[in-house]
């Protein structure tokens, strides 16, 4: 069976939880503070892949390939 990548895996959920707790809440794209507003607000916190999954699917759940961002950014 092929390795599963995506936002519904236990590894992805654990990575999001870790990043929310330990990374600064600054958008890596615009530099502004990310406020604690709920999804789907465009200014809510999300985890962005620095290198797109289409280019590096094996880095989808890597701590070194994600940074916080606003959903709209």
C-alpha positions as CSV (number, residue, x, y, z in Angstrom):
1,X,0.0,0.0,0.0
2,X,1.3,3.5,-0.9
3,X,2.2,5.9,1.9
4,X,-0.7,8.2,2.6
5,X,-0.2,11.9,2.6
6,X,-2.8,14.5,3.4
7,X,-4.5,16.6,6.1
8,X,-6.4,13.7,7.6
9,X,-3.5,11.6,8.8
10,X,-2.6,11.2,12.4
11,X,0.9,12.5,11.6
12,X,-0.5,15.7,10.0
13,X,-2.8,16.3,13.0
14,X,0.1,15.9,15.4
15,X,2.3,18.2,13.4
16,X,-0.4,20.9,13.4
17,X,-0.9,20.6,17.1
18,X,2.9,20.9,17.7
19,X,3.2,23.9,15.4
20,X,0.3,25.7,17.0
21,X,1.8,25.3,20.4
22,X,5.5,26.0,19.6
23,X,5.8,28.2,16.5
24,X,5.3,32.0,16.7
25,X,1.9,33.1,15.5
26,X,3.4,35.3,12.7
27,X,2.4,34.8,9.1
28,X,5.5,33.8,7.1
29,X,4.0,35.4,4.0
30,X,2.9,38.9,5.1
31,X,4.7,39.1,8.5
32,X,1.6,40.2,10.5
33,X,0.5,38.6,13.7
34,X,-2.1,35.8,13.3
35,X,-5.0,36.4,15.7
36,X,-7.0,33.6,17.2
37,X,-10.1,33.7,15.0
38,X,-11.9,30.5,14.0
39,X,-11.8,28.8,10.6
40,X,-13.0,29.7,7.9
41,X,-12.2,33.3,8.7
42,X,-9.6,34.4,6.1
43,X,-7.3,35.7,8.8
44,X,-7.3,32.5,10.8
45,X,-4.2,30.4,11.5
46,X,-3.2,27.8,9.0
47,X,-0.1,25.7,8.3
48,X,1.5,26.4,5.0
49,X,3.9,24.1,3.1
50,X,7.0,26.1,2.1
51,X,7.8,23.7,-0.7
52,X,4.5,22.8,-2.3
53,X,3.3,19.2,-2.0
54,X,3.1,18.9,-5.8
55,X,6.9,19.4,-5.8
56,X,7.8,17.3,-2.8
57,X,5.0,15.1,-1.6
58,X,7.4,13.2,0.7
59,X,7.8,16.5,2.7
60,X,4.1,16.9,3.4
61,X,4.4,16.1,7.1
62,X,7.9,17.5,7.7
63,X,8.4,20.1,10.4
64,X,11.1,21.7,8.2
65,X,8.6,22.3,5.4
66,X,5.8,24.1,7.2
67,X,5.3,27.6,8.6
68,X,2.3,29.4,10.1
69,X,0.3,31.7,7.7
70,X,-3.0,33.5,7.4
71,X,-5.5,31.4,5.5
72,X,-6.0,34.3,3.0
73,X,-2.3,34.8,2.4
